Amino acid sequence: MNLYPILQSHIEQAQALPISEERKAVLQVLIDYIQKKIDQHQEINLNYICTHNSRRSQFSQIWGKVAAAYHGIDINSFSGGVEVTAFNERAVASIKRFGFKISKEGEGNPKYFVLYSEDEDPIVTFSKVYDDAANAPKGFAAIMTCSHADENCPYIPGAEARIPVRYEDPKAFDDTLDEEKKYDERSLQIASEMLFVFSKIKK
């Protein structure tokens, strides 16, 4: 797989980030889930869930797929929310800065086609509820990326595992001088942690 050069450099940057022992313990639950699916030769469906499916869950869907592909592991990566908004334009801009190639279809809540390599199909992202028809209906891990969704969705129909992997919301920095920096920091953190997760999987 030939990653785009700018994206490759950001992946190397993400791999160099330190991950605390506390975070590694959080991520171990996801590692164990994926390893079990690999060992049982079962399809791996990951649905990253956050309230509005606009920032953190979108970053996670994209980086989860890329990190898995980078380590030669086949997964289906989805995202969803409790309500429909749109893939936030600030988050889209951050993904572009990381070297992804993006095309867009529609208005309001457009579909984005996110390319990370000419050899791979694009990742299709848009804001939707977690049980949207575009997502796996059952046999998936619900990965809760924000505290609000985690606390307000006690039950996710069809999920065979529920794994909290919470991230701080870059939305807090919207329309500030730190906006781009904070979105990129969050994206890089998620990239770092997803790359760490898939680096631990034994095929």
N, C-alpha and C positions, 0 to 999 in steps of 0.2 A: 504494500500500500504506500503510495507516494503522497504524503501530506503536502499541503501548500507550504512554501518556505517560511513565511511569517508565522503561520500557525505552528510549525515545527519548533521554531525558536521559542514561542510562548509555552509550548509543552515542556521544553527543557527547563524553562524558568519555573514552571509549576512544579516539576519534579524536584527542584532544588529547595523548595519551601519546606521549612520544618513543620511537622505535625506533632502536637502535644500528645502525651500518653493518654490524657483524658479524651481527646478526640479519637485517637486510635481505638479506644475501648468502645466508643459510639459506633465507629465504622466496622468493628469486628462483627457485629450482628449482621450487617449487610454482607460482609465477606463470607460468613458462615452460611447464609442463605444461598448465595450464588454457588459456593462450593458444593453444597448439597445437591443443587439442581444439576451441576456438571457431573457429579459422581453418579447420579441416577439417570443420566443421559436425557434429561428433560429440558424443554424449552424454557428460556429465561425471559420473563416479562417483568420489567421494572416500571412502575408508574409513580412518578415524582409529583407530589401533591402539595399545593399551597393555595391559600384562600382565593386569590384572583387569577391564578395561573398566568402571571404577567411578567415576573422577574426571576425569582429564585428557582421555581420549578422548571422554567424554560431553560435557564442556564444548566440546571441539573440534567434535564433530558438530553440536551446537546452534548455536554461534557461526558455524561454517562456512556452515550453511544460511541463517542470518539475514543474515550479511554479504553473501552472494551475492544474496539477495533484495533487500537494501537497495540494491545496485548494479545491480539489474535483470538478473541473470544466473541462468539456470536450471541448477541442479545437483541431483544426488542425493547426499545426505550420510549416511554410515553410520558405525558404530563397531563395534569388536570387540576381543577379547582373546585371550590364550593359554588362559585358564581362565575359567569362569563364576563370578561372585560376585553382585553387585547394584549398581545405580546408588546410590552411597553417599548416605545421607540428608543428610550435611553438604553434599555437592555440590548435592543437590536443593534444600536450604534456601537455598544461595547463589543459585541460578538464580531462585528465588522473590523474593529480595531485589532482583534486577535488574529485576523487573517482568514476568516471564513468568507466564502463568496455566497451572497444572498440575493435571491430574487423574490418578488412579492406578487401576490395575486389577490385582488379584491380590496375593498375599503372597509373602514369601521373596525372590523376584526379580521384583518387579512390573513391569508395563509402565507407563511414564509418557507422557502425552500433553501435549506442551509447546506452548502457543500463544503466538505473538508478535504476531499480528494477527488481527482477526476476518475478514479477507479471505483468509487462507491456511489450508491444511490444517495440523493439528498435526504437530510432529516427534515421532515415536514412538521412545522410548529405553528400553532395558533391557540388562542385562549378557548378553553372548553371545560365543562364539568368533568369530574374524574371518571364518570361512567358513560362518557360520550362513545358513540359507535366507533370512533377512530381508535379507541383504546381496547386493550384486551378485556373481555367481559369477566373472565375468571382466571384462576391460576397465576396470579401476579402478586408481587410484593408492593404494598403501598408504602412509599417512602415519604414521610411527612417532613417537608422542608421548612415549615413555619409553625410557630407555636399556636397561632390562632386556629389553623386548620387541624392541628394535632389535638387541641383541646375541644374543638367544637364538632369534630367528626369522630365520635366514639366508635362508630361502626362503618366500615367500608365494604359494601356488598361485593362478593367475588374475590376479595383479597385472601390469600392463604397465609400472608404474613404482614405485619404492620411494624415498620421500622422508623423510629424518629431519627432524622438526621437534620437538625435545625440549623438555619443560617440567619444571621442578622439581615434586615431588609435595607438595601441601598436606597429605597424610596425616601428614607429620612434625609437624604442629601439632595433631593430634587431641587433644581433651581438655586443651587448654591455654587460657590466657586470650586467646591470639592466634588461636584457631581460625577464627572468623568472618572476621576481618581477612585472614588468609592465604588462605582459600578465595576470598574476593572479589577479592583481589589477583591470584590466578592466573586466575580467570575473566576479569577485566578485561584482563589481559595477552593472553590468547588472543583475546578480542574485538578488541582493538586490532590484533593481527597479522593476523587473518582479514579485518578491514575494510581493512587496508592491502593485502593480497594482491588482493582483488577490486576495489579502487580502481585498480589498475594494469592491469586487463584492458580491452583495446580490443574493443568488440563489432562 
